[in-house]
Amino acid sequence: MARSLSGADTFHTIADAHRRQMMNLLRDGERPVGWLVTRTGISYSAVSQHLSILLRAGLVSRRASGTRRLYRLNAAPLQEVYDWCAQYRFFWNGRLSRLRDYLDKHP
């Protein structure tokens, strides 16, 4: 399965630990930027930059609520990552089976 390489590449976006942390924090519902700043321990500016990247990749959505901006996780783009990783399930299952066979023969 070929992957497309674009400015909003999901793989590149989730490669950053802070963005993965923010995605994990948004799993339970939408949150304002200030809440994410408090939970991640990184600066407001850095959180905003990471959210901008997540927005471009389609991994979060944003809505206005008065003067606040609330962010919500959109996990649909992660299907591409799941599908790509699934290719390797067979690879690892085969290796683990061979290891099990070897260990059974050499206790």
Helices and strands as residue ranges (DSSP letters): H 10-14, H 17-26, E 31-32, H 33-40, H 44-56, E 60-65, E 68-73, H 78-105
